[in-house]
Amino acid sequence: MGSMSDSYFWPMQEGINEVIATTRFHAAPMGIICRDERVMMAVFRTSHTAVLIEETGMVVANIIHDPVLFVRTAFSDLESAELTEFEVADTKVCRLSCADSWVVYRSRIEQKTELKLLVRLDPVQIILTQTTMTPINRGLNSIIEASVHGTRYVNTRDPDLKQLIDHHVDLVKRCGGERELLALRLLLEYIG
Ligand SMILES: Cc1cc2nc3c(=O)[nH]c(=O)nc-3n(C[C@H](O)[C@H](O)[C@H](O)COP(=O)(O)O)c2cc1C
C-alpha cells in the first residue's frame, strides 16, 4: 500500500478541496481543483481574491474545518490579527492565524475569460501539523453547501437557491454541533 504522500495532489485529494484561500491580507473560501495531474482554481473575476491572485502570483490554501470561519470569510472581512504574515521564497504571504495546516502555492493564470480566471497552482511550502482525525458531520457539510449557495443567493435572490439553502438549514439543525449552529446564525444574518 502506498503512503498518503504518494498522491500527485498531496496534501489535497483528487476532486475539489474546499479551503480558505488567503491572498495578501484577504481571506475567502475557494475550491482547489485536483484532476488529471493538475492543481487549479477557478475564480470569479468579481472577487477580491481574483484581483489579488493576479497581483501577487501567490495563494495560501488554509486547510481548516471550522464552519464559522467558512461563513465569515465568505461574507465579510477578518480582523487583521486573524491573519499572520510570513515569508516564503523571499515573498510575503498570509495564512489564517488559527490554521495549523496550509499550502503555499505559486499561481499562474492559464486562462482568463470575462467571468473567471483559471489558475494553475504549484506548491512551494506544505505545512501539516494537524494530528486529529475529523469524522464526517453532515451539519458541517451542509454549512459548506449553504454558504456556496448563499454567496450566489445574495447577488441573485434566486428562489431555487433559497430552496437549496433551506434544505441545508434543516440538516445543520439536525446534525450540527455548537459551532455549526453559530455558523448557521451568522449565515442567515449575512444572507438576510
Ligand atoms: C465552500 C466555498 C467554496 C467556494 N469556492 C469558490 C471558488 O472556487 N471560486 C470562486 O470564485 N468563488 C468561490 N466561492 C465563493 C467566494 O468565496 C465568495 O464569492 C467570496 O465572497 C469571494 O470573496 P472575495 O471577493 O472577498 O474574494 C466559494 C464559497 C464557498 C462558501
The ligand as an SDF file (V2000), in Angstrom:
LIG
                    3D

 31 33  0  0  0  0  0  0  0  0999 V2000
  -17.0780   26.4940    0.2720 C   0  0  0  0  0  0  0  0  0  0  0  0
  -16.9930   27.6030   -0.7300 C   0  0  0  0  0  0  0  0  0  0  0  0
  -16.2410   27.4410   -1.8830 C   0  0  0  0  0  0  0  0  0  0  0  0
  -16.1270   28.4570   -2.8220 C   0  0  0  0  0  0  0  0  0  0  0  0
  -15.3580   28.2690   -3.9410 N   0  0  0  0  0  0  0  0  0  0  0  0
  -15.2060   29.2720   -4.8290 C   0  0  0  0  0  0  0  0  0  0  0  0
  -14.3630   29.1030   -5.9780 C   0  0  0  0  0  0  0  0  0  0  0  0
  -13.7650   28.0440   -6.1950 O   0  0  0  0  0  0  0  0  0  0  0  0
  -14.2450   30.1580   -6.8170 N   0  0  0  0  0  0  0  0  0  0  0  0
  -14.8840   31.3460   -6.6070 C   0  0  0  0  0  0  0  0  0  0  0  0
  -14.7030   32.2640   -7.4070 O   0  0  0  0  0  0  0  0  0  0  0  0
  -15.6940   31.5320   -5.5240 N   0  0  0  0  0  0  0  0  0  0  0  0
  -15.8600   30.5310   -4.6480 C   0  0  0  0  0  0  0  0  0  0  0  0
  -16.6760   30.6950   -3.5540 N   0  0  0  0  0  0  0  0  0  0  0  0
  -17.3550   31.9910   -3.3610 C   0  0  0  0  0  0  0  0  0  0  0  0
  -16.4340   33.0140   -2.7330 C   0  0  0  0  0  0  0  0  0  0  0  0
  -15.8690   32.5540   -1.5260 O   0  0  0  0  0  0  0  0  0  0  0  0
  -17.2620   34.2590   -2.4160 C   0  0  0  0  0  0  0  0  0  0  0  0
  -17.7530   34.7830   -3.6130 O   0  0  0  0  0  0  0  0  0  0  0  0
  -16.4810   35.3030   -1.6850 C   0  0  0  0  0  0  0  0  0  0  0  0
  -17.3680   36.3260   -1.2870 O   0  0  0  0  0  0  0  0  0  0  0  0
  -15.3800   35.9160   -2.5060 C   0  0  0  0  0  0  0  0  0  0  0  0
  -14.7220   36.7880   -1.6350 O   0  0  0  0  0  0  0  0  0  0  0  0
  -13.7700   37.9600   -2.0740 P   0  0  0  0  0  0  0  0  0  0  0  0
  -14.4800   38.8220   -3.0890 O   0  0  0  0  0  0  0  0  0  0  0  0
  -13.5680   38.6350   -0.7890 O   0  0  0  0  0  0  0  0  0  0  0  0
  -12.5330   37.3240   -2.6460 O   0  0  0  0  0  0  0  0  0  0  0  0
  -16.8080   29.6840   -2.6150 C   0  0  0  0  0  0  0  0  0  0  0  0
  -17.5790   29.8390   -1.4540 C   0  0  0  0  0  0  0  0  0  0  0  0
  -17.6940   28.8200   -0.5240 C   0  0  0  0  0  0  0  0  0  0  0  0
  -18.5130   29.0330    0.7060 C   0  0  0  0  0  0  0  0  0  0  0  0
  1  2  1  0
  2  3  1  0
  2 30  2  0
  3  4  2  0
  4  5  1  0
  4 28  1  0
  5  6  2  0
  6  7  1  0
  6 13  1  0
  7  8  2  0
  7  9  1  0
  9 10  1  0
 10 11  2  0
 10 12  1  0
 12 13  2  0
 13 14  1  0
 14 15  1  0
 14 28  1  0
 15 16  1  0
 16 17  1  0
 16 18  1  0
 18 19  1  0
 18 20  1  0
 20 21  1  0
 20 22  1  0
 22 23  1  0
 23 24  1  0
 24 25  2  0
 24 26  1  0
 24 27  1  0
 28 29  2  0
 29 30  1  0
 30 31  1  0
M  END
$$$$
